[in-house]
Amino acid sequence: MDFSPRKFKVKALSECHTQTRSGCRLVGTVLTVLVTIFSTLTAQLEELKDRKSVVAIFTDSKITIDGELNEPAWQTAQTATDFVQRAPAEGQPASHPSVVRVLYDYEYLYIGAYLL
């Protein structure tokens, strides 16, 4: 069975002569809503494709909150770098290098950062 939008729409509209007018309007409205949702989601996915991300790594090691990232678990965490400015020059590379790492355990989310 072909579910392509064009063939579905033609079939739905061609069957409208056997349905009431409110039924035809309902089919048209549903199709319009579905096309709008699909278009919006496609645009949002394109925006997300360009965003950078970092993955939080699970650890069962004890992390001490002391301002030092000296536990071995921090070395297993993925690094986030290449930050950009918001001000004064939006979109330009950060004026100072920064490294961020993210860990989590059963209770907490740990974010460690070297802001130079």
C-alpha positions, 0 to 999 in steps of 0.5 A, a space after each residue: 500500500 502506497 502512503 505517499 502524501 500525494 496519492 493519499 490526498 488524491 484518494 481521500 479527496 476523490 472519495 469525498 463525493 460519497 461522504 458528507 461535506 463535514 467529513 471532507 473538511 475533516 480529512 482536509 484539515 487533518 491532512 493540512 495539520 499533518 503536513 504542517 507538523 511534518 514541515 516544522 519537524 523537518 526544519 527543527 531537525 535541520 537546526 539541531 544537526 548543526 548543534 554541538 553536544 557532549 555525552 555524559 559518561 556514567 561513573 561508579 567512582 566517588 567524585 569529590 566536590 573540591 574544585 579539582 578534577 583529579 579523580 580518574 573518572 574525569 579522564 574517561 569523560 568526553 571533552 567539550 571544546 570549541 566554544 563560541 562567544 555570545 558577547 561582544 562578538 557573537 559566533 566568534 571563537 571564545 577569547 579564552 580556551 575552555 574544556 568541559 567534561 560531564 559525568 553522572 552516577 546514580 544520584 548526581 550529574 557532575 560538570 567539570 570545567 577548566 575555564 582558562 
